[in-house]
Amino acid sequence: MMPMKKLKKTQGFNRRKFVKTSAIATGGALFIPSLLSAKAHVDGDDAIKVALIGCGGRGTGAAMQALLTQQNVNLVAMADAFRDQLDSCYATLTADDISDWSGAEGSVKERVRVPEEHKFVGFDGYLKAIPLADVVILTTPPGFRPIHFEEAIRQGKHVFTEKPMATDAPGVRKVLAAAEEAKKKKLNVVVGLQRHYQTIYREWVERMQAGAIGDIVTSHVYWNNDGVWVRAREEFSQKAGRPLTEMEYQMRNWYYFNWLCGDHICEQHIHNLDVGNWVKNAYPVRAQGMGGRQVRVGKDFGEIFDHHFIEYEYEDGSRMFSQCRHQPGTMSRVTEVFQGSRGFAPRPGVLVSRSGQEIMKYDDRQDPNPYQVEHDQLFDAIAKGEYRYHDAENGAHATMTSILGRMASYSGNIVEWEAAINSELSIMPAKFSWDAQPPVLPDKEGMYPCAVPGKTKVL
Ligand SMILES: NC(=O)c1ccc[n+]([C@@H]2O[C@H](COP(=O)([O-])OP(=O)(O)OC[C@H]3O[C@@H](n4cnc5c(N)ncnc54)[C@H](O)[C@@H]3O)[C@@H](O)[C@H]2O)c1
């Protein structure tokens, strides 16, 4: 996955470019099914019906990927907190040319069957959209994921859900409980930790798990880059023609509020932490670390840190050293590196013996785009009536790994996995409505309180 390189004030263009770039970066000639065969399917009742919850950048991309699979798939319902987001997503999905988004010519508009009465706006739209579908795509900010995932599974739906799966421990536990129910009901769940659907990673991790470089003694994982968009309060107030309520503002600028985002250690670095756990085939038992905000300060940036450095410890005593930083002008590195007792994994796809001999060098230039593979495989399983994918448990534990790291850097103390995952501390609002108070509020100057290591309580 390509890091997003530039700070942008708005999301549309940046995300579009990101989806396109990531298709190209993964060698990803995206497969567009022939429009003829797509048309042959769309009129039947046997279409797999999809509801999209969260119609932003990733939701638009994921819906498109679902509609681009070889299966007979129709989008039948859409839900978003904001009408403008829903409308812009609908316009993209029904465009004559989707090449800006998909990296290939074509259109999926005939597969978009969303009448006006199946477009739902507000906090409870998911309750109305889910019953209309066989498969639910969950692509809101992660704070809502436990609520939406629990409801989709309760209603017996297959799910594609983006990561992270939650922003606090009570949310992780809710997801784990729903994951158990999904298994009992044999509902396929794919989580957008797309490296698991990327051949170079699958082969690399498999070789390491088979002992190609011996025991893994040290892991280094990185998500260091410039950062992401910021959505200014003034811009959305102007569009609305009135001041935003605090809830509206935080929902627009969600990246910078923990209840919605979980901090960037959760929102982005989860990918690399997940790879670290995957290679070790384990989750950490404790973590300690440090972090803060030096560059990304000011009232536009809510409460999250701009850097974290965490030392995770596994049960076998090995360590995973994790760096994530959002600071423009600094070294950009998004990758994973492993040191084994008999060799070295300097980057994805490459393994080197202790004597310096290359034992693996994987060329991924012809590989398919993992974002598309996730949907191809999920919808193939559903179309064949097979139960194949149960990613939710790992998705929840990967999320917990990143929350554990946040707890470590916010507190400046050693935090044990068991204490962290059993924490009752909820960071979510008590109520969801446009005039309800979010859990963190600005002071008179518009500044939000941030964690202070040594003082902040995280459990
Ligand atoms: N796997 C990946 O590589 C990848 C890439 C990008 C984003 N993501 C994930 O996708 C998710 C969405 O990110 P994005 O970049 O699309 O953000 P975005 O801001 O572009 O879209 C989020 C959308 O959800 C809507 N929303 C918020 N709360 C809602 C609610 N309660 N009900 C319905 N809609 C709601 C917002 O209005 C917005 O339209 C995040 O979890 C992010 O981590 C994953």
The ligand as an ORCA input file, in Angstrom:
! r2SCAN-3c Opt
* xyz 0 1
  N      -7.043     -0.902      4.019
  C      -6.629      0.266      3.605
  O      -5.571      0.376      2.981
  C      -7.446      1.492      3.874
  C      -7.245      2.654      3.119
  C      -8.012      3.766      3.408
  C      -8.930      3.741      4.443
  N      -9.099      2.601      5.171
  C     -10.057      2.549      6.291
  O     -11.359      2.817      5.813
  C     -12.118      3.523      6.801
  C     -12.694      4.794      6.163
  O     -11.622      5.616      5.735
  P     -11.819      6.668      4.549
  O     -10.466      7.053      4.135
  O     -12.774      6.141      3.563
  O     -12.478      7.884      5.332
  P     -13.518      8.953      4.721
  O     -13.558     10.076      5.674
  O     -13.170      9.230      3.303
  O     -14.899      8.156      4.750
  C     -15.572      7.799      5.914
  C     -17.048      7.951      5.641
  O     -17.817      7.397      6.724
  C     -18.882      8.291      6.993
  N     -19.372      8.059      8.352
  C     -18.808      8.459      9.515
  N     -19.510      7.984     10.549
  C     -20.552      7.291     10.042
  C     -21.634      6.582     10.609
  N     -21.788      6.472     11.934
  N     -22.517      5.981      9.785
  C     -22.383      6.088      8.430
  N     -21.370      6.768      7.844
  C     -20.462      7.345      8.635
  C     -18.289      9.657      6.757
  O     -19.258     10.673      6.602
  C     -17.473      9.409      5.502
  O     -18.234      9.569      4.345
  C     -11.161      3.766      7.962
  O     -11.338      2.787      8.921
  C      -9.790      3.613      7.341
  O      -8.815      3.160      8.251
  C      -8.375      1.481      4.891
*
